[in-house]
Amino acid sequence: MISVLINGICGQMGRAVYAAIQAQSGAFSAVAGVDPFDCSASYSCPVYKSLDEVQEKADVIIDFSVPATTPDILRYALEQKIPVVIGTTGLGERELKLIRSASDAIPVFQTGNMSLGVNLQLELVQLAAATLGGNFDVEIIETHHRKKVDSPSGTALMLANAIASISPEDEEFVFGRHEKNKRRSDREIGIHSVRGGTVVGEHQVQFIGNDEIIEVSHRAFSKAVFAQGALRAAKFLVAKESGLYNMKNVVTEHDAASRLFSLDEQAAVIIRSFAKEDAFASRVFDVIAEHGVFVDMIACSEPDEQSLSIGFSLNESSLSEALNAINELTRNGYGYTIRTRGDLTKLTLEGTGMALQHGVASQLFSTLRKENIHIWLITTSETRIEFCVDTVHAVRAADAIRQRFSIG
Ligand SMILES: NC(=O)c1ccc[n+]([C@@H]2O[C@H](COP(=O)([O-])OP(=O)(O)OC[C@H]3O[C@@H](n4cnc5c(N)ncnc54)[C@H](O)[C@@H]3O)[C@@H](O)[C@H]2O)c1
């Protein structure tokens, strides 16, 4: 059971968070609320005028209030050493700086849009923009209720920024086209606002090409989606170490590392050349290729004045042929030392969310360090980490990694 302190409990979002907690009363409980407005009659938990009056201990704070409160919330969270979820928007550089600094000591979650759907939409529009390239024109249309005063919405800007961030060119944001009597350029993202009725929030991103349109849309039907997102963020945060997190971390958490494969009968070769010799690395792989040997993972150190190290893995059955090949370098006058290691298992940790999360390699290293398991060779790409361990330790290594990353 996660106990929550709701800051801004009398507001629309505070009410929605309280209602979401009541609906999931087995998993969450609202221990107290804070709001200068008096609405205590509507709640079964105590409602205080300020954080300093709060008596109850909470596991996490959820804040939907006003930016002026951010410094107080962070001070309180730091004093109490509890994580904080900040949903309040309109934060300035001062508040964002305080958030970054507090996240050195406690887990802090901050996003301008708590909806999981919108955060997935951010991923999808980047995928669409990367796939479609510059051949499609991008137009964003956002619709909100008649009481909304600011435009465009912060989310429309988040969507435009997400698309612009992966474009090789500088994109120009064009807000509406009233009195713009010129043709659309290739490098613009059009952003348009519609206001009316009770629409909670609608964001439509159009990729318009010749004879076809692709749309990535999100519609929120109630504030409950933001409250649900805040609870999901709170659940994510209470299990985390200090740091700054956002919805992307939540969306991608489970697939940061989702599969683990193992391959036995591997060997590693580590060669250290004596002199700085730019051609050495290419000569090593030339002779190996000439002998028809397949190599797998390759790691190479930056050459310094004295030496250069090259490591690679290969199937154990090819080891003697690879060593014969490398011997040819001695005959050609190259000086080097060579170390080999057999009886290795290659483990491959894979997850599509790895590209979006930092710290996966650090978690892997610390897991194996706790088990006293040595990594012989390691290479990484955006979505996989491959490494060799002694086969005698491979099952223990795999079990520890599966447990660390909750891989079934
Ligand atoms: N991140 C998201 O997904 C998301 C979604 C919806 C709203 N929001 C943001 O959340 C914030 C609140 O939205 P809302 O619709 O509930 O607004 P609201 O005006 O209905 O509620 C704000 C509440 O904060 C209270 N408040 C003011 N000063 C306070 C203080 N010092 N301490 C505690 N409470 C205080 C007010 O009395 C009010 O009850 C806004 O910034 C809004 O833009 C974010």
The ligand as an ORCA input file, in Angstrom:
! r2SCAN-3c Opt
* xyz 0 1
  N       1.119     17.313    -15.755
  C      -0.116     17.048    -16.160
  O      -0.419     16.037    -16.795
  C      -1.215     18.000    -15.784
  C      -2.549     17.707    -16.076
  C      -3.541     18.593    -15.652
  C      -3.162     19.742    -14.974
  N      -1.833     20.013    -14.738
  C      -1.386     21.172    -13.990
  O      -1.637     20.963    -12.604
  C      -1.831     22.238    -11.965
  C      -3.159     22.233    -11.228
  O      -4.194     22.047    -12.160
  P      -5.741     22.098    -11.701
  O      -6.532     21.956    -12.950
  O      -5.976     21.164    -10.586
  O      -5.807     23.609    -11.170
  P      -6.772     24.188    -10.061
  O      -6.643     25.673    -10.152
  O      -8.106     23.569    -10.156
  O      -6.106     23.697     -8.669
  C      -4.933     24.216     -8.106
  C      -5.052     24.038     -6.599
  O      -3.787     24.371     -6.011
  C      -4.100     25.018     -4.780
  N      -2.950     25.776     -4.286
  C      -2.597     27.056     -4.521
  N      -1.510     27.375     -3.803
  C      -1.185     26.289     -3.082
  C      -0.170     26.025     -2.109
  N       0.721     26.942     -1.746
  N      -0.114     24.784     -1.552
  C      -1.016     23.845     -1.891
  N      -2.021     24.045     -2.799
  C      -2.091     25.262     -3.375
  C      -5.283     25.904     -5.128
  O      -5.986     26.345     -3.968
  C      -6.110     24.950     -5.965
  O      -6.990     24.201     -5.174
  C      -1.756     23.266    -13.083
  O      -0.423     23.749    -13.150
  C      -2.081     22.465    -14.334
  O      -1.589     23.034    -15.514
  C      -0.885     19.151    -15.130
*
